[in-house]
Structures are given as structure tokens and as C-alpha cells.
Amino acid sequence: MTRLFVDVHILQTVPPSNINRDDTGSPKSAVYGGVPRARVSSQSWKRATRQMFRELLDPATLGVRTKRVVELIAQRITDLAPDVTEPEALAGQALKAAGIELEKPTRAKKREPAAEESEQSKYLLFLSASQIERLATLAIESTRTESAIDKAAARAAAQGANSIDVALFGRMVADATDLNIDAAAQVAHAISVHTVNNEFDYFTAVDDRAPQDNAGAGMIGLVEFNSSTLYRYATVNVAMLRENLGEDTATVAAVESFLTAFVKSMPSGKQNTFANRTLPDAVLISMRTDQPVNLVTAFEEPVNAAGSARAIAAAKALVARYTAIEDAYGNGSTQTFVIAAGDGINELAELAEPTPFRDTIGAVAARVQAVLGEKS
């Protein structure tokens, strides 16, 4: 099949918010082009995307990323075979047979093993629903046949039949590298297209049960926040996604789900405090056959504009960088789609006629399907 990369470029304005905090509680930031920018980490937006998958797809078909994998498989063993005794011990045996090291969790304060708790993996382990099912089934079979769990069978149970989220975001298993899965999707840290300086909200809370003559506050606090127009970028390697999923229809569905969730999701940090959820001002989707291209260099020189002029200037800078890249390096096969809401629509129309999001997703899916159908 023809190499195909689906690049997603997003301009999104976010009001006062603190959607992704650092270790001090401040909004994450970065220096780019010599000036401070607002930043939202790729991990934060990938998690938001995975969470939205649960609204778009059957949650039972998705993966789970956890250290408490023994409990997870033990519960599935109990669901499938309620008569099996000591399901947690069986689950541990299946995981160890697959080459996954386990350890007793430690108490945060005393750093001593918590004897009453189940063993856990040493790291977050990402398993698809089908892999959990197969490991549980393998463990049950071992009790029926009164035999040890075969290591090769356990390894095979933990491989293949990847869920969409595992196929897209990959998996690393440090002590069993053959269980690693290369991510088919890459997500960049989102940064503001302009200079950003954080602000502070000094707040107080009143105790509802305090005496009426008490003028003091029940609580006093300080929250740091900012507002920005962000440039967001992600790319999907369709060939790798097809390899991870092993089936054309699932690959097309995965691309549709990823685009929908990545474009519409929002990290949940301080959402109740700021109610900052917005949708993008503009989305540019490029289907490339050469290589993925991040267009962040369009904003190395920070956009120096305010209000609606900022979105227009950002769109203009994005179009200029896209055009320059295509003129210098393009092979003439890039197919481009534009979704624009309001400001900046005229600038982006230079690249492609804006279409509604649902129509764009359908057109992208059709192109993916056509490429997958090509003979090698």
C-alpha cells in the first residue's frame, strides 16, 4: 500500500484556564522563539483523547493502562469461572509466564510492602480487552488441566488483537521487549502562538455555618492561570496502524475515532473552576505520502495581535508555512481538508474549501480505505 500519514493541525483559543499543571500547580509553559508560551503536554491531550474514545466506542473493546493488572485479570477470571479459587494467584502466574515482572506495592510513607494488597506490575501496563480476556482464559485452562501455564502461550495471549487505543498510542514493556507496540500516532505538545504571561486569582470561600458576625473567610487560596490561542498537532501513520490492528475496517474506524476525539477533546484540569472547554477555531488535515510535517515553525515568530485579529494572523501564518513547505518539498500528492469556525476562514480557504467536520471525517476515511485497498 502507498505510505500515508494523516497530519492534524489545530488552532484553538482557550479562555482563562489551568488545564495542565506542573509540579507547583502552575500552568505548564515553554520557551519557543525566545519568548514564554503556554503549553499543554502531549500526555495530557492523549489522555483526553483516550477518555473520549469511551464516548465514541464500546468501552468494553478498549484497553486499560494500569499497574493493578493482577486485579484486572483476576476479576475477569472470576467473571468467566466463578468456581475458580485464588484468581489473583492465577492471574499473577499468567502475567509472569508472559514475561511481565510483578512486585508487591509499597506504602508511600514507610516504603514497606503492603502485604494485604495484590501484586502489581512495576510500571503502567497497557492491555487491550481481548488480551485481558485471553490471559484470563489461559489461566482458567491451567486449573482445568492442572498444568503450568505455557510461557509461549502466555506471550501469544498478551500480543496481537490490539484495541484501537493500544494500536494508536503503543506500549512499552521494559522487561519483555517483544511485547512492545510501536505507536501509530504521535502527538506534539500544544503551545500558544503568542507570548503568554501567567496571572493569579486570589480567592476566598465562605463557611456556610459560620456566625453572621464572623467577617473572616473559611478558606483563602491562589490559583495561577492563563489564556491563549494554541497550535496543536498530531499525526497518524496509517501503515503502522494497519499493522498494529491487522484489519482494514478497524484501521479506518481507528482513524475516524482518533480524529474525532483529538479534535473535540479537552484535558480536564481545573475544568470545574474555569469552565474553559472550547472547540477549535480551525482544523487543517493533510494526508501526506512523503512524511509527517509539524508546522509549528509558523509561530516561531510569536503572533503579535489581540482579539479576533490574533486568530486571523495565526491562520495566515499557518497557510504561509504550509505553502512554503509544499512548494519546497511537496511531491504533489498531499490532499488537504479545512474546517473553520469564524475568524481565519478566508485565509484557510486558500488551501481548500472549508467543509463541515463530519463531511471531512468521511472524506478522510474514504481516502484511507482506498489506500488500504491498493495492492502491495
N, C-alpha and C positions, 0 to 999 in steps of 0.2 A: 504494500500500500504506500501511497505518497505520504511523506512526512507532513504532519500537520500540527501546528501549535495555535491554540486559541488564547490570544492576549486580551486582557480586560483592563482598560484604563478608565478610572472614575474620578470625577471632580465632585466633591461633596462638601457642602457647608454645614458646619455643626455649631450650634449656639453655645453659650456658656455651659461648660461641662467638665467632667474629670472622668472620662470613660476608661482610661488605662493608667493606673498609678504605679509609681516606682516604690522603692522600699521605704521612702519617707512620707508617702501619701500624696506626693506632688504629681501632677500630670507628667507623663513621660515626654521627653524632649530630645532634640538632636541639633547639632550644628551642621548646617549644609549651606554651601555658598558663602561661608564666613559669617552667617547670622543664625540666631536661635530659631528653631522651628518647633511647633507642636508635633508630637509623634504618637502613633498608636502601633504597638508592636504587631508583627505578623502573627505571633502566637495568639494574641488576643482576638484578632479578627478570624483566624482559623477556627478557634473555639466557637465564636459566634456563628460561623458558617455551619459547623457540625451540629450545633444546637438547633439551627433552623432546619436541618435535614429531618429532624424529628417531627416537624410540622408538614414536610413535603412527602415523606416516605413512611412506610410502616416501621416504627421504632424497633420492632422485633427482628428486622432484617439488618439492622445497623450494628456497628462494632461498639465495644466498650473498652475504654482505656483506664486501667486501674492497677493498683498493686494488690488489691484484695481479690486476686483471681482465683485463689483456692476456694473462697466462699462462693464465688460466682459459679464455678463448675460444680461445687458440692450441691448448690441449690438446684442446678439442672439435673444432677444425678437423682436427687430426691423427687423432682417432678416426674422424671421418666420411670423411676423404680423406687417407689416409696418403701419397699421392703428391705432395701439395701441398708445395712448398718454401717456406721462410721463413714459417711460420704466424704467428709473433709479429708480423711486419711487417703481415701481412694483418689480424690481429686489431686492431692499432693503427689501421689505416685505417678499419675498420668502426666503431670507437668514435668516432673523430674525425668521421666522417661523421654520426654520431648527435648530434654536438654536445658530446661529452664531452672535456674537455681532459686531456691526459696530460703527464707530466713524468718525467725520469729521477730515480730515487730518489737521495737523498744519504746519504753516510756520516755517522753521528751525530757523530763526533769532528771530522773535517776539513771537514764541510759541503761536500764536493765530489761531483759526480755519480759514481755507481758505474757506470762505462762497461760493465762486463760484465753488468749486470742489465737486465731488460726495463723498458720504460716502465711507469708506474703512473698511476692516476687521482690527482688532488690530494686526494681525500677518499675515505672509505669509500663504496663504491657497492653498492647492494643490487639485485641482479638475480635474477629467477626463472629456474628451469632452462629454461623454454621460451624466455625472452628470450635466454639464452646460446646456445641451440640455433639460434634464428633469425638472430642476428648471425653465428654461425659459418657457417651455410648461405649467407647473403648474401655473406660474404667468399669462400667457395668458388666461388660462381656468378660472381663478378667475375673469377676466374682462368680459368674455363672460357670466358667470353665476351671475355676480355681487355679489359675496360672498367672504368672507375672505379666505385666503389660509390656508388649514388644516395643523396643525403642524405635525401630524403623516405622512401625505403625503409628506410634505416638507422634513422631516427627511429621509423618504424612498428614495426620489429623490436624496439626497446627499450621499446615501450609495449604495454599490453594483455597478456592471457594471464598475469595475475599469479598467483604462487603464494600459498598461504594466508598464509604469514608476511609477505610483502611487502604483501598486501592489509590485513592486520591492523595492522602496525606502520609502514607508509608508507615513503616515500622522498623525500629532498630532493636535488636536483641543482642546485647553485648556478649553474652556467653554462649550463644548459638547463632552464629552469623548466617547460617543457611536459612534461618527463619526471617532474615531481613527482607523488607519490601521497599524498593525504591519509590519515593513519592512521585506520582504523576502530575501533581500540582505544586507550583511554587507561589508563595505569597510574599510580597515585599512589605516592609514597614511603611505605613502610611505617614506622610509628612505634610505639613502645611506648605502652601505655595508662596507664603509670605512670612515675614518676620512676626514672631509671637512672643509676647511677654506675659507671664502668668499674673493673675490677680488673686486677691484674697477676700473671702467672705467671712466676716466676723458675725457669728450668730449666737442667739440665746434661746433657751427653751424654758417655758413657764411650767412650774409644778401645779397641776390642776387642783391638788389638795392642799396647797399652801394657804395659810391665813390671808385674809384680804388685806391686812395691814403690812404684809411682807412684800417689800419692793424688790427683793433680790430675785435673781434668776435661778431656776433649778439646774441649769447646765449652761456652760459657756463653751464655745468651740470656734475653730478656724478651719475653713475649707479652701484649698487652693484650686483654681480653675482657669480655663482659657476658652477662647472661641477661635475658630479657624475655618478656612477652606482647605480641605485635604486633597492631595493626589494619592489615589490608591491604585495598586497594580497587582495583578496575578496572571499566571499563565498555566495552561494545561497541555501536557504532551499527550496527544491522542493515541499515538502508537504505544506508549508505555502504559497508558490507562487500559488499552485493549489487552495488553499482555498481562496486566495485573488482574483483570476481570475475566479474561478468557472467552468473551462472548460479545458480539456486535451490539445486540439490543441493549444489554446492560451498559455498554460503553456510551451509547447515545444518551441513555437515561441519566448516566452519571454526569455527563457534560451539561445537560439541561438543569439538573439539580444543583450542580456547583454554581453555574452562572446565576441562577435564581437566588440561591442562598447567599452567595458572596455579595451580590449587588444590593440585596434588600436587608441583610442582617446588620446588627449594630451591637457592639460589645455592651455589656450590661452595667459596667462600673458607674456607681452613683446615679443610676437611672431614676431612682425614686426622688432624689434630691433635685435633679436638673430637668427631668423630662425632655431630654435632648435628642430623642430619636427623630431623624430626618431621612429622606430618600435622596439619592444623588441628583445634582443639578444636571449632570451629563454623563453618559457612558459611551465609550468608544470601544468596540470589539473588533479586533483584527485577526483574521485567520491567515496565518503565515505558513509557508512551506520551507523557509530557509532556517530561521532561528527565532526564539523569543526576543523581544526588544522592549526593555523598560524605558519609558520616555521621560523619566524624572529629570533628565538634564534640561528639559524645557523650563524648569523652575530653579536652576542653579542661581540665576539672577532673580532674586525674590520679586514677586509681583508687587508693585507699589501703587495700589489703588484701594479704594474703600467702597462699601455698599455694593450695588449691582455692577458697578464698573469692575470690581475685582473678579467676579465670575466671567465677565466678558473678556477681560485681559488674560485670565488663565486659559480660557478656551482658545483664544487667539495664539497664545504661546504654545499650547499643545498641538494645534494644527500646524504651526510653523515647524516645530521639531519633527512631527510625523512626516511632513512633506520633505524636509531635508534628508531624513533617514531613507525614505523611499527613493528619492532622486539619486542619492549617493550609492545605496547598497541594494535597493529592491530588485527582485527578479521578475517583477511584473505580474506575479500570481497572487499577491495579497488581496484578500477580499475584506471590505470594511463595512461595519454597520454602526449607526449612530442612534442613540436615544438621548433626547434633550428635553428638559423641562424648563422653559423660560429663558433667562438670560444666557447668552452664548450660543443659542440655537443657530443664528445666522453664520457665525464663524465655523461651527462644526459642519454645517451643510455644504461647505466646500469639499469635504471628504466623501460624504454620502448623504442621501436624502434621509432625514430623521424618520424613524418608524416607531410605532408603539413597542414596548418591551416584549409583550407576548408574541408579536409577529417576528421580532428579531430572534428570540429564542427558537422559534420554529424554523427560521431560515438557517440558523447556525446548526441546528440538529440535522436538517436535511443535508447540509454540506458534509457534516461528519459522517452521516450514513452513506453518502455517495463515496467518500474516500475509503471508508472501511470496506465497501463493496468492490473496490478495484482489485484486480488480480496482482499478486506479487510479481 
